[in-house]
C-alpha cells in the first residue's frame, strides 16, 4: 500500500479551506494534518507538522504566500510547496517558482487535476496548471496572451485607476493588482500604462467609446 500523503493547507478563506480539506480527506491516500488561516500560522504549523505537501495561497494576511514559501524553503530546501491560488499574474507565477514552489495551479482547477497535481508534487514532479502553462508559453498575438482578468485590468488602467483602486474594484490585493498591471505591460510589449492602453485599442481589446468612470468601493 502506498504511503499516506500528509497535507497542510494555508488559505485565509474558511469556506474554501474547509471545503478543500473535506474534499482531500475523502481521497484515498491523503491526510489533511493541519490548516492555517494566515502566513505566520502557516510557517509555524509547517515547522511543527512537517507535511509531505503544503498547499499555499498567495494572498493571505500577516505575511503573503511568497514570503511564507521562502521561510519554509529556508527551513528545509526539500520542502514540497504547491501554490493553489486565484492569481494568474505572471509576476506571481515567476516569484513562486523562483522561490522554490514545486508547482503552481489555480483554484478553478478540476478535482481530479488537483489530486493529480498533489501526487505529482509529492513524487518530485513539477505540476503546472494548464492555464498557467499557457501564460508561460504565451503563443499567438499579444492580445490573445492576456487572461480575462488582465483584460479587465487593462480596462481599469484606461480609466486611470491606481493599483490600489484596481485591487479594490477587482477584490484582490494591491500587490496582485500591481502584478496584473506589470503583466499587461510586459505581454503587450510596451513600457508604460499609456502605451498599454493605446496598444489595447490597436488590438481591439478596448472600445472607442469613453467608459463611465466608476468609483472604487471604500
Secondary structure, DSSP 8 states (H G I E B T S, - for coil): ----EEEEEE-S-HHHHHHHHHHHHTSTTEEEEEEESSHHHHHHHHHHH--SEEEE-SS-SSS-HHHHHHHHHHH-TT--EEEEES---HHHHHHHHHTT-SEEEETT--HHHHHHHHHHHHTT---B-HHHHHHHH--SSHHHHS-HHHHHHHHHHHTT--HHHHHHHHTS-HHHHHHHHHHHHHHTT-SSHHHHHHHHHHTTSS-SS---------
